[in-house]
Amino acid sequence: MSNANQAIQVKEDDVLAAQTTERMRDRRIVVPRADIFETKEGLTLVLDIPGADEKSVDITLEKNVLTISAYPAAVKFENHSLAYSEYGESDYQRSFALSDEIDRGRIEAMVKSGVLTLHLAKVAEVKPQKISIKGG
């Protein structure tokens, strides 16, 4: 595979569908920006999800769709009241369609300082083999 787009595709329709379904939380959903890096061994996804930590991120893989959701806690300062806000509270959600070149059992995720890094390993390449032919 020479192009990361063949192994993973953005599923924006899924995110839009999630925004139109009824939600239990009264917060907007933001589609986090992502960078995708490819090596011979696999893909690395880097997503910005400010305010989220490992406890507030949920990653699911269902029917070749990798869905990332994050629900960061609201920032509150003790003995302070909010006087002005330019950054509203948000949840995050983004989906990617995975090809068969991704090894489902070797996906790793890490969150640090509001940045989610996912490592998606490629499946081992199938080596060509010689098929013997028997005479009848």
C-alpha positions in Angstrom: 0.0 0.0 0.0 1.4 3.3 -1.0 -1.3 5.7 0.2 -2.7 6.0 3.7 -6.1 6.9 2.2 -6.5 3.3 1.0 -6.0 1.9 4.5 -8.2 4.4 6.3 -11.0 6.7 5.2 -12.7 9.5 7.1 -16.3 8.7 7.9 -17.7 12.2 8.1 -21.3 10.9 7.4 -21.1 8.9 10.7 -20.2 12.0 12.6 -22.9 14.0 11.0 -25.4 11.2 11.8 -24.2 11.3 15.4 -24.9 15.0 15.6 -28.5 14.6 14.4 -29.3 11.7 16.8 -30.6 12.5 20.2 -27.9 13.0 22.8 -28.0 12.6 26.5 -25.4 15.5 27.0 -26.3 19.1 26.3 -22.9 19.9 24.6 -21.9 20.4 21.1 -19.8 17.8 19.2 -16.6 18.8 17.6 -14.8 16.8 14.9 -11.2 16.8 16.1 -8.5 17.5 13.5 -6.3 14.6 12.7 -2.9 13.9 11.1 -2.2 10.5 9.6 1.3 9.2 9.2 2.2 6.0 7.3 5.2 3.7 7.6 5.9 0.2 6.3 4.6 -1.2 9.7 1.4 0.7 9.9 -0.4 4.0 10.4 -0.2 6.6 13.2 -3.2 8.9 13.8 -2.8 12.0 15.9 -5.9 13.8 17.1 -6.3 17.0 19.1 -8.8 16.5 21.9 -8.1 19.3 24.4 -9.2 18.6 28.0 -9.6 14.8 27.4 -7.7 12.2 29.3 -7.6 8.4 29.2 -10.7 8.2 31.3 -12.8 10.4 29.1 -11.9 8.8 25.7 -13.8 5.9 24.2 -12.5 4.1 21.1 -14.6 1.4 19.4 -14.1 -0.8 16.4 -17.3 -2.1 14.8 -17.7 -3.4 11.2 -14.4 -1.9 10.0 -15.3 1.6 11.5 -13.0 3.0 14.1 -14.9 5.5 16.2 -13.2 7.9 18.6 -15.4 9.7 21.2 -14.1 12.0 24.0 -16.1 13.5 26.8 -13.8 15.9 28.7 -14.9 17.3 32.1 -15.8 20.9 32.3 -13.1 23.1 33.7 -14.2 24.7 37.0 -12.1 26.8 39.3 -13.0 26.7 43.0 -14.3 30.0 44.4 -14.6 31.5 40.9 -17.5 32.2 38.7 -17.3 32.4 34.9 -17.4 36.0 33.7 -16.6 35.5 30.0 -16.0 32.5 27.8 -14.8 32.2 24.2 -14.2 28.5 24.4 -17.4 26.5 24.9 -17.5 23.0 26.4 -17.5 20.3 23.7 -17.4 16.6 23.2 -15.4 15.1 20.4 -16.3 12.4 17.9 -14.6 11.2 14.7 -14.9 8.0 12.7 -12.5 6.3 10.2 -13.2 3.3 7.9 -10.4 0.8 8.1 -9.3 -1.4 5.2 -8.4 -5.1 5.5 -4.7 -4.0 5.6 -5.0 -3.0 9.3 -4.5 -5.7 12.0 -7.5 -5.2 14.3 -5.8 -7.0 17.2 -2.8 -4.7 17.2 -4.3 -1.2 17.6 -2.8 0.8 20.4 -3.9 4.2 21.9 -2.4 6.8 24.2 -3.6 10.2 25.4 -1.2 12.8 26.7 -1.8 16.5 27.2 -5.0 16.5 25.1 -3.4 14.6 22.2 -4.6 11.1 21.2 -2.1 9.0 19.4 -3.3 5.7 17.8 -1.0 3.2 16.3 -2.6 0.9 13.7 -0.3 -2.0 12.6 -0.6 -3.4 9.2 -1.3 -7.1 8.7 1.7 -9.3 7.9 2.2 -9.4 4.1 1.1 -12.6 2.6 4.1 -14.3 1.0 3.7 -15.9 -2.4 3.8 -19.7 -2.3 4.3 -22.4 -4.9 1.3 -24.6 -5.5 2.3 -28.1 -6.5 0.4 -29.8 -9.3 -0.3 -33.5 -9.3 -0.8 -35.5 -12.4 -3.9 -37.6 -12.9 
